[in-house]
């Protein structure tokens, strides 16, 4: 990956990605930690699932505009626009912290996610132009690794500051927020630095300035069908999206249910410990992405996909039998590592099999389908919590789902592709 960083503009690109993820994660950590201190059991699971759903909704609601903008304008300009929006939103968030407006800050999670929705297809589309087609897997691995490192760093930094400033014994979200309000300035400062980095990115494509947004088709739903048709052109793109959607959906339920599970089973009340365990999944993704990049120089290793899927399923199957928070952390590393092994080649397959002039739309549709799946799983999580089902049962159910998903991916990416190779030889 060191050679990738020597590409002109790569350092600024990587720093911009790091800061963007660091900001998004920071606000989410503050809200989630406040929920953890203020609520218990099913109530905590419900609110945690809702805040995660707010992060996903913009990706679902803004699919067509996001894809249109990613194809119409050069991708570095889209990232720059998103960075400006991040500066404005973090200033509002910081004001809410100082005023003790918890539910307003909670709602601003949705607004902050809007800028991420515009940022995401531009960020991934830029990889192909910056690093070239022949380095798609290492490029995706680098992006994934940088994003996860930012998440890990944010988890530690924001949780550490939160615990340092948290007034012991307080369960009122308003009071908690006012005591930790100074952390908001860290969000603002990082947003400003991210903006500076985006102004240093080179322009690598012209975009399509003649492109116009078909408002009527959008309102009638025809645009959605057209975007779906782009994805459905090749079955391998569909299956790659299914693989990504299943992994991230299972991850969303795991992240929503585990804090309440650990609080009840292990008596853990320190948010830094909880977030550190959750962050272990991110550490695993870094390791898995790095390994996938090392094994995929100049080619996409499809065999890594079913191997990773099976590994995720096995680690999740053991999670509720771990017996300790330390062993849970080790299993979270395993889930992340196996996931990282599969998501880098899955993303590379989508980019490789997409036409350049359609890439923005395909990536936006990819994001949309993944986020619909994740939001649906979070909706089911809320339903299970409302019905009184325990967080332990939720974790066991996603382990079963992961086993089923790994079987499907094993069939397609191993058996079916081997069959196609035999047919070509004949």
C-alpha positions in Angstrom: 0.0 0.0 0.0 3.0 2.3 0.4 3.4 2.4 -3.4 -0.2 3.6 -3.7 0.5 6.5 -1.4 3.2 7.7 -3.8 0.6 8.3 -6.4 0.2 12.1 -6.9 -2.7 13.3 -4.8 -3.0 10.1 -2.9 -1.9 11.5 0.5 -4.5 14.3 0.4 -7.1 11.8 -0.7 -6.4 9.5 2.2 -6.3 12.3 4.7 -9.7 13.6 3.4 -11.2 10.1 3.8 -9.7 9.7 7.2 -11.1 13.0 8.5 -14.5 12.4 7.0 -14.9 9.1 8.7 -13.4 10.5 11.9 -16.1 13.2 12.0 -19.0 11.0 11.2 -18.0 8.4 13.8 -17.3 11.1 16.4 -20.8 12.5 16.6 -22.2 9.0 16.5 -20.0 7.9 19.4 -21.1 10.9 21.5 -24.8 10.1 20.9 -24.4 6.4 21.4 -22.4 6.9 24.6 -25.0 9.2 26.0 -27.7 6.7 25.2 -25.6 4.0 26.9 -25.4 6.1 30.1 -29.0 7.2 30.1 -30.9 4.0 29.1 -30.8 0.2 29.7 -32.0 -3.0 28.0 -34.5 -2.9 25.2 -34.8 0.9 25.3 -31.1 1.2 24.7 -31.2 -1.3 21.8 -34.1 0.6 20.2 -32.5 4.1 20.4 -29.2 2.7 19.2 -30.8 1.1 16.3 -32.7 4.3 15.5 -29.5 6.4 15.5 -27.8 3.9 13.2 -30.9 4.0 10.9 -30.7 7.8 10.7 -27.2 7.4 9.3 -28.5 5.1 6.6 -31.7 7.0 5.5 -30.0 9.7 3.4 -28.3 6.9 1.3 -31.8 5.5 0.7 -33.7 8.7 0.1 -31.1 10.5 -2.1 -30.1 7.6 -4.4 -30.9 9.3 -7.7 -29.6 12.8 -6.9 -26.4 11.4 -5.4 -25.7 9.2 -8.5 -26.5 12.1 -10.8 -24.1 14.5 -9.1 -21.4 11.9 -8.9 -21.5 11.5 -12.7 -22.2 15.1 -13.7 -19.4 16.7 -11.7 -15.8 15.8 -11.2 -15.6 13.6 -8.1 -13.1 15.8 -6.3 -15.6 18.7 -6.5 -18.3 16.6 -5.0 -16.1 15.7 -2.1 -15.3 19.4 -1.7 -19.0 20.3 -1.5 -19.6 17.6 1.1 -16.7 18.9 3.2 -18.2 22.4 3.2 -21.5 20.9 4.4 -19.6 19.0 7.1 -18.2 22.2 8.5 -21.6 23.9 8.7 -23.3 20.8 10.3 -20.6 20.3 12.9 -21.0 23.9 14.0 -24.8 23.3 14.5 -24.0 20.1 16.4 -21.6 21.8 18.7 -24.2 24.5 19.5 -26.7 21.7 20.4 -24.1 20.2 22.7 -23.6 23.4 24.6 -27.4 24.1 24.8 -28.1 20.6 26.0 -30.4 19.9 23.1 -29.9 16.1 23.0 -32.8 15.2 20.7 -31.9 18.0 18.3 -28.3 16.7 18.2 -29.7 13.2 17.8 -31.7 14.4 14.7 -28.6 16.2 13.3 -27.1 12.7 12.8 -29.4 12.5 9.8 -28.1 15.8 8.4 -24.5 14.8 8.9 -25.3 11.6 7.1 -26.6 13.6 4.1 -23.1 14.9 3.3 -21.8 11.3 3.6 -24.4 10.1 1.1 -23.0 12.6 -1.5 -19.4 11.9 -0.4 -19.5 8.1 -0.7 -20.0 7.4 -4.5 -17.5 10.2 -5.3 -15.0 8.7 -2.8 -15.2 5.2 -4.3 -15.5 6.4 -7.9 -12.3 8.5 -7.5 -10.3 5.3 -6.7 -10.5 4.1 -10.3 -9.2 7.4 -11.7 -6.5 7.9 -9.0 -5.0 4.4 -8.8 -6.0 2.9 -12.2 -8.0 -0.3 -13.1 -5.0 -2.6 -12.5 -4.8 -1.5 -8.8 -8.5 -1.6 -7.9 -8.3 -4.2 -5.2 -5.2 -2.6 -3.4 -6.9 0.8 -3.8 -10.1 -0.4 -2.3 -8.1 -2.1 0.5 -6.3 1.1 1.2 -9.6 3.1 1.3 -11.2 0.5 3.6 -8.2 0.4 5.8 -8.0 4.2 6.1 -11.7 4.4 6.9 -11.5 1.7 9.6 -8.4 3.3 11.1 -10.3 6.5 11.3 -13.2 4.6 13.0 -10.8 3.0 15.5 -9.1 6.3 16.2 -12.4 8.0 16.6 -13.7 5.3 18.9 -10.8 5.6 21.3 -10.4 9.4 21.1 -14.1 10.4 21.4 -14.9 7.7 24.0 -11.9 8.6 26.1 -12.8 12.3 26.1 -16.4 11.4 26.8 -15.5 9.3 29.9 -13.1 12.0 31.1 -15.8 14.7 30.9 -18.8 12.6 31.9 -20.3 13.5 35.3 -20.5 10.2 37.3 -23.9 8.9 38.0 -25.8 11.4 35.7 -28.5 9.8 33.5 -30.1 13.0 32.1 -29.0 13.2 28.4 -29.3 17.0 28.5 -26.8 17.4 31.4 -24.5 14.7 29.9 -24.3 16.6 26.6 -23.6 20.0 28.3 -20.7 18.4 30.2 -19.0 17.0 27.1 -19.9 19.9 24.8 -16.2 20.9 24.3 -15.7 17.8 22.2 -17.8 19.4 19.5 -15.0 21.7 18.7 -12.9 18.7 17.7 -15.6 17.8 15.2 -15.4 21.4 13.8 -11.6 21.5 13.6 -11.5 18.2 11.8 -14.1 19.3 9.3 -12.1 22.4 8.5 -8.9 20.3 7.9 -10.9 17.9 5.7 -12.1 20.8 3.6 -8.5 21.9 3.1 -7.5 18.4 2.0 -10.2 18.3 -0.7 -8.9 21.6 -2.2 -5.6 19.8 -2.8 -7.1 16.9 -4.8 -6.2 16.8 -8.5 -8.9 16.8 -11.1 -8.7 13.4 -12.9 -11.9 13.4 -15.0 -14.2 16.0 -16.5 -17.5 14.7 -15.4 -20.5 15.2 -17.7 -21.5 18.9 -17.7 -24.2 18.3 -20.3 -26.0 15.8 -18.1 -29.4 17.0 -16.7 -31.4 15.6 -13.9 -34.7 14.0 -15.1 -37.0 15.3 -12.5 -40.2 13.8 -14.0 -38.6 10.4 -14.3 -37.4 10.6 -10.7 -40.8 11.5 -9.3 -42.5 8.7 -11.3 -40.0 6.1 -10.2 -38.7 5.5 -13.7 -35.2 6.7 -12.7 -35.0 4.1 -10.0 -35.9 1.4 -12.5 -33.2 2.6 -14.9 -30.6 2.5 -12.1 -31.7 -1.0 -11.1 -31.3 -2.0 -14.8 -27.7 -0.8 -14.7 -26.9 -3.1 -11.8 -28.8 -6.0 -13.3 -26.8 -6.0 -16.5 -24.3 -8.4 -14.9 -25.1 -11.0 -12.3 -21.7 -10.7 -10.8 -22.4 -7.1 -9.8 -25.7 -8.2 -8.2 -24.0 -10.9 -6.2 -21.2 -8.6 -5.1 -23.8 -6.2 -3.8 -25.7 -9.0 -2.1 -22.5 -10.1 -0.4 -21.7 -6.5 0.8 -25.3 -5.9 1.9 -25.4 -9.1 4.0 -22.1 -8.4 5.7 -22.9 -4.8 6.6 -26.5 -5.7 7.7 -25.3 -8.4 10.1 -22.7 -5.9 11.4 -25.4 -3.3 12.1 -27.4 -5.7 14.2 -24.3 -6.8 16.0 -23.3 -3.2 16.8 -26.8 -2.3 18.0 -27.3 -5.4 20.2 -23.9 -6.0 21.7 -23.7 -3.0 24.0 -26.9 -4.0 25.9 -25.7 -7.6 25.9 -22.4 -6.7 27.4 -24.0 -4.4 30.0 -26.4 -7.2 31.1 -24.0 -10.2 30.8 -20.7 -8.8 31.9 -21.7 -5.8 33.9 -19.7 -3.4 31.8 -20.7 0.3 32.2 -17.6 2.1 30.8 -18.3 3.3 27.3 -14.6 3.2 26.4 -14.5 -0.5 27.0 -17.7 -1.1 25.0 -16.6 1.0 22.1 -13.1 -0.6 22.2 -14.7 -4.0 21.8 -16.9 -2.8 18.9 -13.8 -1.1 17.4 -12.1 -4.5 17.4 -14.3 -5.4 14.4 -12.8 -2.4 12.7 -9.3 -3.5 13.5 -10.1 -6.9 12.0 -11.4 -5.2 8.8 -8.1 -3.4 8.5 -6.2 -6.7 8.8 -8.5 -8.5 6.4 -8.4 -5.7 3.8 -4.6 -5.6 4.0 -4.4 -9.3 3.5 -6.9 -9.2 0.6 -4.7 -6.5 -1.0 -1.5 -8.5 -0.6 -3.2 -11.6 -2.1 -4.8 -9.7 -5.0 -1.9 -7.8 -6.7 -2.9 -7.3 -10.4 -6.0 -9.5 -10.1 -9.2 -10.0 -8.1 -9.1 -13.1 -5.9 -12.7 -14.2 -6.0 -11.9 -17.2 -3.7 -11.4 -14.8 -0.8 -15.2 -14.0 -0.8 -16.6 -17.3 0.3 -13.7 -17.9 2.7 -14.4 -14.6 4.4 -18.2 -15.2 4.5 -17.7 -18.6 6.2 -15.2 -17.0 8.7 -17.7 -14.3 9.6 -20.4 -16.9 10.2 -18.2 -19.1 12.4 -17.0 -16.2 14.6 -20.6 -14.9 15.1 -21.8 -18.4 16.0 -19.4 -18.5 19.0 -20.0 -14.9 20.2 -22.8 -15.5 22.7 -20.8 -18.5 24.2 -17.7 -16.4 24.7 -18.1 -16.0 28.5 -16.0 -12.9 28.8 -15.6 -9.4 27.3 -12.0 -10.2 26.3 -12.9 -13.2 24.3 -15.8 -11.2 22.8 -13.2 -8.7 21.6 -11.1 -11.4 20.0 -14.2 -12.7 18.2 -15.0 -9.2 17.0 -11.5 -9.0 15.5 -12.2 -12.3 13.7 -15.6 -11.1 12.3 -13.9 -7.9 11.0 -10.9 -9.8 9.5 -13.0 -12.3 7.7 -15.3 -9.4 6.5 -12.3 -7.4 5.3 -11.1 -10.4 3.3 -14.3 -10.4 1.3 -15.4 -6.7 1.0 -12.3 -5.5 -0.8 -12.7 -8.0 -3.7 -16.5 -7.4 -3.7 -16.1 -3.7 -4.1 -13.4 -4.2 -6.8 -15.7 -6.5 -8.8 -18.4 -3.8 -8.8 -16.0 -1.2 -10.0 -14.3 -3.5 -12.6 -17.5 -4.6 -14.2 -19.1 -1.1 -14.4 -18.7 1.2 -17.4 -16.8 4.4 -16.6 -19.8 6.7 -17.6 -22.1 4.6 -15.4 -19.8 4.1 -12.4 -21.3 6.9 -10.3 -24.8 5.6 -10.7 -23.8 1.9 -10.1 -21.9 2.9 -6.9 -24.9 5.0 -5.8 -27.2 2.1 -6.4 -24.8 -0.2 -4.6 -24.9 2.1 -1.6 -28.7 2.3 -1.8 -29.3 -1.4 -1.8 -26.8 -1.9 1.0 -28.4 0.8 3.1 -31.9 -0.5 2.4 -30.8 -3.9 3.7 -29.1 -2.4 6.8 -32.1 -0.2 7.6 -34.4 -3.2 7.2 -32.3 -5.2 9.6 -32.2 -2.3 12.1 -36.0 -2.1 11.7 -36.2 -5.8 12.6 -33.9 -5.2 15.6 -36.3 -2.5 16.9 -39.2 -4.8 16.4 -37.5 -7.6 18.3 -36.6 -5.2 21.1 -40.2 -3.9 21.3 -41.5 -7.4 21.5 -39.2 -8.0 24.5 -36.7 -10.3 22.9 -33.2 -10.2 24.4 -30.1 -8.9 22.8 -28.6 -12.4 23.2 -31.3 -13.9 21.0 -30.6 -11.1 18.4 -27.0 -12.0 18.3 -27.8 -15.7 17.9 -30.2 -15.0 15.0 -27.7 -13.0 13.0 -25.2 -15.9 13.5 -27.7 -18.3 11.9 -28.3 -15.7 9.1 -24.6 -15.4 8.5 -24.3 -19.2 8.1 -27.0 -19.2 5.5 -25.5 -16.2 3.7 -22.0 -17.9 3.6 -23.6 -20.9 1.9 -25.1 -18.8 -0.8 -21.9 -16.9 -1.5 -19.9 -20.2 -1.5 -22.2 -21.6 -4.1 -22.0 -18.5 -6.4 -18.4 -17.4 -6.2 -16.9 -20.9 -6.0 -19.1 -23.5 -7.6 -20.7 -21.4 -10.3 -17.5 -19.6 -11.4 -15.6 -22.9 -11.5 -18.4 -24.3 -13.7 -18.1 -21.3 -16.1 -14.3 -21.9 -16.3 -14.9 -25.5 -17.2 -17.4 -24.5 -19.9 -14.9 -22.0 -21.4 -12.2 -24.6 -21.6 -14.5 -27.0 -23.4 
